[in-house]
């Protein structure tokens, strides 16, 4: 089994920054992709960014140039540096890890951006 724990959410003013962290523990070998999704109230869960073990990244268009995903494979931890935050970035942010053919999700961390 794999456990996913996120941290780092909070309340910030527009234009500010936050850094989210996500640590995978348990049976961590063969994790290939880790990433972040977010879900605003009343909306579907959408991709924010992903990163492979080899470091290849993928971003939603809405966060390109503002968010950076990075990964420490030795610590099975992924980070999401969020700069120039906007009110529309307000959501619950969920980390996931794909191990073999299964996705494991964290409980989410809330990010609120005030205007």
C-alpha positions, 0 to 999 in steps of 0.5 A: 500500500501507499500513503500520500500526505500533503502539506503547505496549504493556507490563505494568501493574498493575490500575487503571493506564493505558497509551496505545497509538499507531498510525501509518499510512504509505504510501498514506494518502489515503482512509483512512476508519476506524481502530481497535483490536481485541484478541485474548486467548490462545485467544479470537477477535479482538474490537473495542475501538474505532473512529474515523472521519475525522470523529471519530465513535467506537464502543466495545465495551461492556467498555471504555466509560468507561475507554478513549478513542480519538482521531485525528490525521488530519494525522499518520495516527495513532490513539491509544487511552488506556486507563485503569483497566485490568483483568486481563481487558484483557490481550491483543494489541492490533491497529490497523487502517485501512480504506482504501476497501474494504480493511482493513490491520492492524498486527503487534500490541502486547501489553498485560498487566495484573497483578492 
